[in-house]
Amino acid sequence: MECLDSTQENIEKALGEALTARSIALDYYTGLGPPDLCCLDKVYLRAWLPPDPATVPPTGYYHWVVGVECSCPAAVSAYFDSLLRAQAKASWYASGEYKVVKATFAVYNALKRVDVRCEAKFPGKVRTYMVDGKGSCTEDVPNQVWEEAYLCSMLRSQQPLASLPSIKFLPRNPMAFDDIFITLADRYFWQGSKLGNRPDERSDGDHANHLTATLADYFAANFRPDNAVSFFSRFIDREPCLSVHVAKALMRMGKAARAEEILKMSIGKNPNSSALHVAMSNVFLS
């Protein structure tokens, strides 16, 4: 059979069309961008013919995926390996079987607005490169670009699943995810403004961009207001509006007086911030 176990795939009408369409759309993505994309080239090998995949025209398959550990080429290769093992085996009476001959994984780096891609051929070697909106391909992918792409992938994993056919969600190891997520978010915190604000946030300032808002939601969803306070408090001197997240976390801890105190200090530094005044109103109403 041609399918993968536990993974729904789309079949390309023309080989490589999924990656081509993604490359064309790179300049038009907003916010965190699209989910990660995995493309597989498969060939059908007849049981009674010599097994030479190079002589058989491949067919393209693809699926979107959220939650893959894609911090480096080795991690992406591990996902490829899981797909190879998930390729359905032919029954004993079948005339042949499908074989994966090439896999490509694309991760959108929303901070650099480039697509970081890892390509593996079977048999063969792994190739990594990045593509920008102009179609330029760069073979050398710096570690920083990989880290940023991984951070963006983790941020997308905390958003509602996109309405796409054949999208796959992989739950992460909570402890391993938490450590690296907070570390990378801290490292690239002040670049979060490049991601823009979420559609439901109209306020200006670094407190409302995709990075900070997703972090705040992450701490709240995991019932960790103390971690939210310690994380965001380090940045409020530079960006007083971040006190909004600190105040919300303090309110969850039952420390309304402390939340009011921090908001008063921040309003004194940025009296024109509507977000701070709304947060203060919520404290009074509580």
Secondary structure in CASP SS format (residue, H / E / C, confidence):
PFRMAT SS
TARGET T0000
AUTHOR 0000-0000-0000
METHOD secondary structure of the structure
MODEL  1
M C 1.00
E C 1.00
C C 1.00
L E 1.00
D C 1.00
S C 1.00
T E 1.00
Q C 1.00
E C 1.00
N E 1.00
I E 1.00
E C 1.00
K C 1.00
A C 1.00
L C 1.00
G C 1.00
E H 1.00
A H 1.00
L H 1.00
T H 1.00
A H 1.00
R H 1.00
S H 1.00
I H 1.00
A H 1.00
L H 1.00
D H 1.00
Y H 1.00
Y C 1.00
T C 1.00
G C 1.00
L C 1.00
G C 1.00
P C 1.00
P C 1.00
D E 1.00
L E 1.00
C E 1.00
C E 1.00
L E 1.00
D E 1.00
K E 1.00
V E 1.00
Y E 1.00
L E 1.00
R E 1.00
A C 1.00
W C 1.00
L C 1.00
P C 1.00
P C 1.00
D C 1.00
P H 1.00
A H 1.00
T H 1.00
V C 1.00
P C 1.00
P C 1.00
T E 1.00
G E 1.00
Y E 1.00
Y E 1.00
H E 1.00
W E 1.00
V E 1.00
V E 1.00
G C 1.00
V C 1.00
E C 1.00
C C 1.00
S C 1.00
C C 1.00
P H 1.00
A H 1.00
A H 1.00
V H 1.00
S H 1.00
A H 1.00
Y H 1.00
F H 1.00
D H 1.00
S H 1.00
L H 1.00
L H 1.00
R H 1.00
A H 1.00
Q E 1.00
A C 1.00
K C 1.00
A C 1.00
S C 1.00
W C 1.00
Y C 1.00
A C 1.00
S C 1.00
G E 1.00
E E 1.00
Y E 1.00
K E 1.00
V E 1.00
V E 1.00
K E 1.00
A E 1.00
T E 1.00
F E 1.00
A E 1.00
V E 1.00
Y E 1.00
N E 1.00
A C 1.00
L C 1.00
K C 1.00
R C 1.00
V E 1.00
D E 1.00
V E 1.00
R E 1.00
C E 1.00
E E 1.00
A E 1.00
K E 1.00
F C 1.00
P C 1.00
G C 1.00
K C 1.00
V E 1.00
R E 1.00
T E 1.00
Y E 1.00
M E 1.00
V E 1.00
D E 1.00
G C 1.00
K C 1.00
G C 1.00
S C 1.00
C E 1.00
T E 1.00
E C 1.00
D C 1.00
V C 1.00
P C 1.00
N H 1.00
Q H 1.00
V H 1.00
W H 1.00
E H 1.00
E H 1.00
A H 1.00
Y H 1.00
L H 1.00
C H 1.00
S H 1.00
M H 1.00
L H 1.00
R H 1.00
S H 1.00
Q C 1.00
Q C 1.00
P C 1.00
L C 1.00
A C 1.00
S C 1.00
L C 1.00
P C 1.00
S C 1.00
I E 1.00
K E 1.00
F E 1.00
L C 1.00
P C 1.00
R C 1.00
N C 1.00
P H 1.00
M H 1.00
A H 1.00
F H 1.00
D H 1.00
D H 1.00
I H 1.00
F H 1.00
I H 1.00
T H 1.00
L H 1.00
A H 1.00
D H 1.00
R H 1.00
Y C 1.00
F H 1.00
W H 1.00
Q H 1.00
G H 1.00
S H 1.00
K H 1.00
L H 1.00
G C 1.00
N E 1.00
R C 1.00
P C 1.00
D C 1.00
E C 1.00
R C 1.00
S C 1.00
D C 1.00
G C 1.00
D H 1.00
H H 1.00
A H 1.00
N E 1.00
H H 1.00
L H 1.00
T H 1.00
A H 1.00
T H 1.00
L H 1.00
A H 1.00
D H 1.00
Y H 1.00
F H 1.00
A H 1.00
A H 1.00
N C 1.00
F C 1.00
R C 1.00
P H 1.00
D H 1.00
N H 1.00
A H 1.00
V H 1.00
S H 1.00
F H 1.00
F H 1.00
S H 1.00
R C 1.00
F C 1.00
I C 1.00
D C 1.00
R C 1.00
E C 1.00
P H 1.00
C H 1.00
L H 1.00
S H 1.00
V H 1.00
H H 1.00
V H 1.00
A H 1.00
K H 1.00
A H 1.00
L H 1.00
M H 1.00
R H 1.00
M C 1.00
G C 1.00
K C 1.00
A H 1.00
A H 1.00
R H 1.00
A H 1.00
E H 1.00
E H 1.00
I H 1.00
L H 1.00
K H 1.00
M H 1.00
S H 1.00
I H 1.00
G H 1.00
K H 1.00
N C 1.00
P C 1.00
N C 1.00
S C 1.00
S H 1.00
A H 1.00
L H 1.00
H H 1.00
V H 1.00
A H 1.00
M H 1.00
S H 1.00
N H 1.00
V H 1.00
F H 1.00
L H 1.00
S C 1.00
END
